[in-house]
Each structure stands twice: as C-alpha cells, then as structure tokens.
C-alpha cells in the first residue's frame, strides 16, 4: 500500500472508474448518492467512489479495494 505522499492528487473520477473496469470491477451509477458511484467486484461487494478523489479519500478507497478484491494500487495505476 502506498503512503499518502506517493499517491497523486486530483485524479478524475471518470478516469479512475475506467481503470477499475479494466481490472475487473463493474461500475454502477445507480447505487451511489449524487455524483458518487459504486465499483462492484465479482463477489457483489462494492466500494463507493466519490467524485472528489483527494489523496486522503483515494487512500481509504484503495484500502477497501485491496480488502474486497485483492487488487493493489500498482495494478490500478497501470491503467490510469
């Protein structure tokens, strides 16, 4: 898991969601609230992705993704 200083700041939600799709997540805009989306893994567990992906929020989201799917930041970063 990268530290906060190693994470980029200001990733666009759309770009991040496309990267998650490439590693195997399904994206649902109906499950989120407002501009939030849900990234759903094959076992039907999901992570809510906020529109504003600040470093601190991205860190929390990446930890949840790792627990749910086993996909790490290096794998996601390849598709950004």
N, C-alpha and C positions, 0 to 999 in steps of 0.2 A: 504494500500500500504506500503510495507516495505521500510525502508530507505536504502541508498546505503551501509551502514556498515552491514546491515543484509543480503544482497544478497551474494551468493557465487561467487567466481571469477574463471573463466576458465571452465565454463560448455561447454561440447562438443555440437556442433550444432546438430549432429545426435541424441544424447540423448534428447536434448530439443525438437526437432521435434517429436520424438516418444511420449513424454509426451503430446504435443499439440494434437496429433492424438487421444490419449486416452481420452482427454476432449472434443473432437468433431470437431477439425479442420481438414481440408483436406489440404494436403501438395502438392504443385506444384513446381517442379524444372524448369519447362519451363518458368515461369513468372519472375524468378529472373535474375539478371545480374551476370554472372560468377559463383561464389560459393554461391551466395545469393539464397534463396528460398522464396516462398510465402506460408504463412499459411492463408487459406481461411475459413471463417466462413460460416454458412448456408445461411446468407443473401447476400452472394457473396462479402462482404467486406473483404479486405485482409491486412495482415501485412507482411512486408519484414523482413526476418530473415537473419542477416549477419552471415558469417562463424565465425568471431571472436566475441564471446559473452563476452566482458568485462563487468564489473559491470555497468558502465555508459550506455552502449548500452542496456544491459538487462533491466535496469530501464525504459528506453524510450519504449522498446518493450512491457514490461508488462503494462505500462500505455495505450498504443494503444490497447492491447488485452482486457483490462478491459473496455475500451470505446466501442469497437466493439461487444464484446460477453458477457460481464459481468463476465467472468471467472477471478478469482483473483489468486495471487501468491500461496496462501496456497493450492488451488486445483491443480495447476500445480506441485507444489513441492511434492505432494503425489505420483506422477507418475515418478519422476526422480530416 
